Amino acid sequence: MTESNGPIQGKATAPQDGSMPDWEKRFRAPRVSLPDWAEDAPHRSLFVSNATGTYELYAWDRATGKQRQVTDRANGTTDGVLSPDGEWIWWFDDKDGDEFGIWRRQRFEGSDTSDGSETSDASDTSDGPDEPAAPGLEPSYPGGLAIGRDGRTAVVGRSTDEDGSTIHVARAGEAPVEIYRHRESAGVGDLSHDGSLIAVEHTEHGDAMHSALRVLRPDGSAVAELDDTKGGTVELGLEVLGFAPVDGDTRLLIGHQRRGRWEPLVWDVATGEETELALDLPGDVGAEWYPDGSALLVAHSFEARSDLWQYDLASHELIPVPTPPGSVSGATARPDGTVEYLWSSAAEPSVVRSTTGAVVLDPPGLKSPGSVPVEDVWVEGPGGRVHALVQKPAGASGPLPTVFDIHGGPTWHDSDSFAAGPAAWVDHGYAVVRVNYRGSTGYGREWTDALKHRVGLIELEDIAAVREWAVTSGLADPDRLILTGGSWGGYLTLLGLGTQPDVWTLGIAAVPVADYVTAYHDEMEALKAMDRTLLGGTPEEVPERFAASSPLTYVDAVKAPVYISAGVNDPRCPIRQIDNYVDRLTARDAVHEVYRYDAGHGSLVVDERIKQVRLELDFAEKHLGS
């Protein structure tokens, strides 16, 4: 196990000299997540880093400067939670990326055996010793976790095909107690500061895109309910942002969509009082509490950029928190009033900064090269103006070979943030276009909720409009257009190759949906619920919609060479449905390549990720030339 009294130490996984191209350095350079910190021991932190060549959890004692690698698994670990007292680190133990497993925990300090030898459990996965964190709970997909300040209580959410969603109260030395069960998706939102209230997000009404809220006592009895999916002409969603960090305080910060976007309000679950906040900011707005409960740290996202604000609950004053232009992908207010945040832009790699002006975590070793900035493009599409982000090699003029790199989700959006994948294409002479199609977040509720029934086809209409602009503007060479993406972006790639076969030169799909019906039957339960919402039912109830939205329906129309990569343990885009699609390509001798790897929905191993990018670049060069 890696342990040091100073900063984390990266190990070299490739030559660190000038022979390494910049695109590879961006993947290999050590990077860190925004550190989480223990509420009652704020000097203790937990973060994720790729310093060893695999993304793993690290403990950091800020008082001593000591950093310690917590997990060490072949396929990496990123799901971890630090207990409020700072004594325990919980981490989710699945098998090779299948996302199905149990929570384990280990002491923050790790092991310290008297003979100097390491002690670990049978799986030898960490500096341990690890132990099951909630004995008595069988393996499942995770459904949220909240740990009590008493050090012995946790609320654990679970999801399985057999049981649907269940929530359990687990206390040290006692059998877990089930307090919630429903077939539809639900999860743990938060546990109140004194442990007396549990906030739950649920979709019992059957709409997986718009949650309702329920507050329970630890015995499972209901305290309050809030549901914006009823009584209106459209269903609106709610989300838990967190209980006030004060004992006995029954205020719950939540997000709502009542004015056509995400914004916060304060809901007193004891009295029912709702306090909407007058935040005069365009775009989506989220928030979290300052540690003393007197103010909110506001995260504001608008047109692919984001920034931070402080909202004083007493004076109602909205004060900017200075951040550079670009994207803030996470932020937290510390007990001393400072704010730490993870920032990047398309041109500058990510860094954890503080409002003191300091860099909070700066791992030693190789530094990531930058890239080129993005340019904003707005194109009229069939459903309104479509926002696209464009990067091209410095000084290059069109027409250029162009990669349409389509984001996953679909409830996500591309932003002005650093991404090593697009930067690799730019290094090789390609323009890169990323499209925030209908269904993307960040452009209001109507834009996100437009994705219904004609799933996939709606997004491709917007992508086609941007493609037309790229060609007519002189940016893109119409004979060298690559459609690519991962997850939902991989799905849109395969669907686009089949429904728009004459406009794409090449297709590269990572972990895609390829056969929608088989994917539905094999995927994790939460995604089944999402698909029922998007398409209006199951494959048996609306077979025509599943057929219209499935790449397999159009596979015989595909003309472009196709490259597909897939994780054999993927619970989100399972391997069987990809094999069905590939078999159809093979049957008609269509030009294609397939790469299967031993992981889940993507890889947390740096070498593996570099291998995949290199295969994609080589595939493009083979069929398009340099």
N, C-alpha and C positions, 0 to 999 in steps of 0.2 A: 504494500500500500504506500502511496506517496504521502509523506508528511514533512513539513518544514516549519521553521520558525519565522520564515520570511514569505515573500510572495510566491505564488504557485510557480512551479518550474515546468516549462514545456519540454517534451522530448522531441528530438528531430525525427521526423518520419520520412524525410527526403533530403537531398543535398541542399544546404543553405547558402549556396553561392550564386553567382550570376547566371548559372545555367538554368535556373528555375524561372519559367515565364511568370509574368505578373499575374496572369489569371489564376495560376496555381497558388501563388503566394497568398492571394486573397482568401482562399479556402484554408490554407495551412496556418496562417497567422493566428496566434491565440486570441480568442475573444471571450468576453464574459457577459453574463446577463446582469440586469439590475439586481443588486443584492436585496433579498428579503431580510427583515430583522425582527427579533423577538420583542413583543410588546412590553414585557416586564424586564427584559434584559437587552436593551437596545444595542449593547456592544457586541452582541452575538448575531451573526448574519449567515445566510445561506445563499449560494449562487451556483450557476451552471457555467462550465467552461469546457473548451475543446483542447486544453493545454496539452493533454497526453495523446492527442490524435483521435479521441473519442469524447463526445459530450457526456460529462459526468457532473455529479453534485459535489460541492466543496463547502466546508465549514470555515468561517472566518471569525476569529476573536479580535475585534478592533482594539481592545485594550492592550493586548500583547503583540498584535500583528501576526499571530500564528494563523496559518492557513493549512487545511487538511483535506485531502481527497476522501470523500465519504463513500462513494460507490465506485465499483470497478467491474463492469460487465462487458462482455464481448460486443454487444450491440448498443451499449450506452444507456444512460438514465437521465431523464430531465424532470420527472414529476416528483417534487419533494416539498415538504412543508415543515417549517420550524415551529415547535410548540411555543406558546406565549411566554412561558417561563424560561425559554432558551435551553432547557435541559435535554430535549429530545428532537431528533430529526426523523420524520416519517418519510418514507419513499415507496413508490409503487413498483412492485416486483412482477413484471409480466415475463413472457417467454419469447425472446427474439423478436420483439416489436409487435406481438399480437394484441397488446393492450388488454389482456385478460389475465388477472392475477389477484394478489393480495397486497395490503399495506404492511410493510415492515418498518421497524424503527431501530435506532441505535443512539447511544448517548452522544451528546454534542462533542465531548472530549475524545470519543473513540475508546479504544482499549488501551490498557497500560498494564501488561502482565509483568510479574515480578522477575521472570527469567529472561525478559527481553524478547520473547517470541511473540508472534502475532497470534491473535485469537480470532476465529471467525466461525460462522455457522457452516453447515454442510455445503452450501452453495458457493462459499468462498467469494462472495460478491462485494465485500466492503471491509473497511478497517474494523468494523463491528465491536463486540459481537452483536449481530442483528437478531431480532426476535420478532415473531408475528405481533403486529401492533394491535390487532383486534382479534384475538383467538376466538374461534367459534364461527367466524364468517367465512363461508366458502369463496373460492375465486369467482370474480365477476369483472365486468367492465366498471371503471370508476364512475361514480355519480356525485362527486363533490365530497369535501372533507372539511370539518371545522373542529378545532381542538380547544378544549376548555382551559381557562387560566388556572384551574385547580391542579393541573398536571396529571389527572387520572381519568378525565372524561373526554370522549370524542364523539362526534356525530358523523357517521359514515354513510355515504350514498352508494348504492350498488345498482347495476343493471345487468340482467341476463335474459336470454330468450325465453326461459321457462317462467321466471317470476315477474318479468317486467321491471319496474323500478321499485326499490325498497330503500328505506332509511332506517338506520339502527343507532341506538345510543349504546356505546361501548364504554364500560367503566372497568378500571384495573381490578383484576381478581374476580370479576363477575361475568356471567354469560351475557352476550349482547342482547338487547331488547329491541324488537322491531316496533317502530312507531308509525310507519307509513308504508303503504303498498298500493300500486296502481299499474295497470297494463301500459298506460301511456308514459311518455318520458317525464321524469322529474329528477330533481337533484337538490343537494344541500346548498343553500345560499350563504348563511352565516349563523353564528352563535352569538347571543348577546354577551356583553362584557361580564355580567355576573353569572352567565350560564343558565339563565332561567327561561330564555326564549330561543326558538330555532326558526329561522326564515327558510322557506322552501319555495323553489320555483317549480311549477308543474304545468303540464299541458293536458289535463284531464278532459278538456273540451275537444281535443283531437287536432289542434293546430300547433304543430311542432315549431312554427316560426314565431309564435306570439305566446309567451308564457304568462300565467297568472301567478299570484303570490298567496301563500298561506303561512301564518305564524303559529307554531305549535309549542306546547310545553314539553319538557323532557318525557312526560308520561304519554305523549301522543295526543292529548286533548287540544282542541283548536282555540286560539286566542283571537285571531283576526284573519280576514280574507280580503283580497283586493284583486279584481278581475276586470280588465279593460276590454276583454273580448266580447262582452255582452252589452246589449242595449244600444248599440250604435249601428251605423250602416257599414262600417268596416271594423275588422278585428285589430286591436292595438296591443302591443306587447309591453311587458313590465320586466324589470330585472333587479336583482338585489345588488346593491353597492356596498352595504355594510351597516351594522348597528353602531350607534354612537359609542365611543370608547370610554364610557363613564358608567360606573356601577349604578344600577337602578334606573338608568336612562332607557326609556322605551322608544326612543326615536330610531327609525330605520331609514337610511338613505336609499332611495330607489331610483331607477331610471324609467321614464315613460315616453310615449310617442303621441301624446294628445294634441300636439301642435305640429304634427307632420315631421318630426325629427326626434332623435334621442336627446333628452335633457333630464336633469335631476329634480327630485322633490323630496321633502322630508315628511315622512309618515309616522305619526305617533300611534303605534299599534295598540296602545292601551286606551286612548281616547278616540281614536279614529280621525283625528285632525290631520289634514294634509296641507302642507305649506309649499306652494310652488315658488320657485326661485326666478326672479326677473333677471335673466342673464342675456344681455343684448349682444349676442354673438351669433353669427351665421353658422350653419352647419351643425354637426352633431356635438353634443356636450356630455361628458361624463364627469364624475367627481368621486373623491374619497375624503374621509375626515382627516383634519389635523389631529395630532395625538391628544390634545386637550379638549377636543369637541367644540371649540369656539369658532372654527372656520372650516372651509372646504378647499381642497386642492382640486381645481377644475382643469380637466383635460379637454381641449377644444380641437376638433378636426374639421377642416374645410378645404375642399378642392385639393386633396392629396397632400396637404401640409397640416401640421399640428403645433399647438403651443400650449402654455400653461398660465393659469390665473389663480389668484387667491380670492375667495369670497368670504367676507366677514359676515357671520350670521346675525350679529347684533346691529351693525351699521348698514348692512346690505351693500357694502362697498366692494366693487370688483377691481382688483389690483393685478396688473400684469406681473408674471414671474418671468424674468428675462431668460430667453433661450435663443440660440441662433436659428436662422431660417432653415427649415427642413422638417424632420419628423421626430416627434417624441414617442417612442414605443412603450414607455413605462415610466412612472414617476412615483415618488413617495415622500411624504413630509416627515422629517425627523423630529424627535422631542425638543431639540434646540431651536426649532423653527426653520431650519434650512431645508431645502428640497434637493433630493438626488434624482437624477433622471437619465434614461438611456436615450441618446440622441444620435442621429446620423442624417446624411443627405445622400442623394444619388452619387455625388462626387466625393464625399468624405466618409470614411469607415466609421462604424459605431464606436461610441465611447460613453462611459458612465461619468457624468459630470455632477457637480454640486453648485448651488447658487453662491457658495463661497468663492467660486472661481477655480476650485481645485478639481483635478481628475480623481475620482473616488477609487477606481481600480484600473491599474495600467499593467497588464501582464507583461513580463519580460519576454525577449526573444524577437522573432521575425515580426516586422510591422507590415500591415496590409497596405499595398499601394492604393491610391485613390482611383477614381474613374472620371467620366465626363458628366457634367450636369444634365438634367432633363429639361426638355422644352415642353411647354403645355400646348396642346392642340384641342380645339373644340370643333366638332363636326356635327352637322344636322343629321339625325337619324330618324327612323320611323317612329320612335317613341319620345323624341326630344333630343336636346343637345348632348352629345357623347363626349366625355373627357378622355383624352389619351395623353400618355407621357412618352416622349420620343428622346432617344439617345442615338448619337451617331459618332463615328470616329472624328477626333478633332481635325478640323480643316478639310474634311471630306465633303465632296459635292456629289449629288445624285446624278442619275439613278444608281442606287446601291442595292446589293443583296440585302433583304430585309427580313428580320425575324419578328413575327407577331407572337409575343410571349404572353400567354393568357393566364390570368391568375385563377387560383382555386377558390374553394368556398362552397357554394357561390357567394355566400354572404361575407364578403371580404372586399378589399380594394387595394390596388397598387398605389403607392405613395412615393413622394420624394424622399426615399430612404435608400440606404446602401444595400445592394444585392450583388453577390459575387457572380451569379449566373448570367444575368444580362451583361455585366461588365466583361465577361469572357467572350461573348459574341462580339461586343464592340471592339475588343482587342484584335479580333480576327477579321475586322473590316466590314462587319455587318451593322446596319442600322437596326435598332430595336424599338418596337412599338408595343406599348402595353395599354390595354383598353379597359376602362371601367364601365363595362356594359350594364344594361338593365339587370338588376339582381344584386349589383354591388352595393356595399354600404358606403356611407359618407356623403350621399347626395339626396337625403331625405327618404321618408318612409315609402312614398309612392314609387320611387325609383327602385328601391329594394323589393317591394312587394309586387312589382310588375311581373316577376318571374312566377307565373302560374300556368299550369296545364300544357302550354306549348314550350315545355322546358327544353333548353338547349337551342331551339330554333329562334327564340327571342334574342338570346345573347349573340347568336351568329349574325342576326340582322344588323346589330350595332357594330360588330367586328367588320362586316362587309362594307358598311358605310365608311369606316375609318380606312379600310384597305383601299377603297376607291379614292379617297382623299390622298393617301400616300402615293398612289400611282400617278394621279393627275397632277399632283403638286411637283412631281419630279423627284421626290425622295426615293421611292422604291422602284426597283427594276421588276416589271410584271412577270418576267421569266425566271426570277430568282426570289420567290416568296416562300418562306418557311412558316408553317403554323405549328406552334408548340405550346406545351403547358404541362403542369402536373396536377394530379387529382382531378378536380372539376375542370381545370384547364386542359388536362389530358383527355378528358371526356369530350370537351368542346373541340379539341383537335381531331379526334376520330370522327365525330359527328360532322365537322366541317369538311373533312376530306371526302365524305360520302355524299353530303348534300350540296356541296359547292366544288365538285371535282375538277372543274376547268380553271379555277383561279389560284390553286395552291400548287407549288412545285414540289414540296416536300412536307412530310408530317413527322413530328417527333413527340410522342405521348408518353409521359411518365405516370405510373400508377393510375391508369384511367378507368372509368366506367366504359366498358366496351359492349357488353350485352346486358341491357338494363334489367331485363326480367330475371336472369340468373343472378345478377348482382344484388337485386332486391332480396332474393331468397337466401343468399349466403352472407349478407352483410350484418353488422352488429345492429342490435334492436333499435338504438337511437336513430340510426340512419334510415331504417325502415319507416319510422314515424315521420322523418323529414320527407322522404319520398312520397308517402301517402298525402302529406300536406301539399307538396309541390304539384303532384299529378292528380290529386283529388280522389285517391283510392289505391287499392292494391292492383297488381297485374291482372288478377281475376275479375276485378270490378270495372276497371277501365283499360282493357287490353289495347284499345286503339291508341290511347295516349302513350302508353309505354312503348308501343311499336313505333309511333311517330318520333319519339325522342331517343330511340335506341340506335347507337352506331351500327349494331349488327344488321339492322334493317337495310342499310345502305352500303354494306361492305362490298357488294359486287360492283358498285359504281366507282369505287376508289381507283384513281389513275396514278396518283403520286406514290413514290416509294415511301414506306412507312417504317419508322423505328419505334419500338415499344419496350419500355423497361418496367418491371413489376417485382414487388416484394412477395415472396411465396407465403409469408405469414400475415399478409395485409387483411385486417378485418373490415376495412372501409371500402376498398375496391378489390375484392377477393380474386384469387388467381384463376379459379375455374371459369369465370365469365370472360377473362382475358384469353384463356386457352381456346374458348369457343370461337372468339373473333379471329384469332391467329389461324385456327384450323380452316376457316373459310378463306382467308388469304392464301394459305398453302394450297388449298384445293384448286384454285384457279391460277396458280403460279404467279401471283402478284409479288412484286418486289417488296420485300420486307425483311427486317431483322428484329429479333427478340432477345432481350437480356433479362434473365431472372436472377435475383439475388436473395440471400438468406436474411431477410429482415421484414419489417412491416410496411407501413405507409411512408416510405422513405427511409433513409439511413442516417444514423447519428455518428457514423464512422467517417472521418475525414478522407482517408484513402479510398474508401468505397465511393464517396460522393465525387471525388476527383476522377476516379475511373469512369463513372457514369457521364460526367461532363465531357471527358475526352472521347468517349464513344460517340456522343452526340455530335461533337465537332467533327470527328472523323467521318461520320455518316454524311454530314452536310457536305464536306469537302469531296467525298467520293462521288456524290451525285450532282453537285453544283460547280465543282472546281474551286480553285483558290480565289 
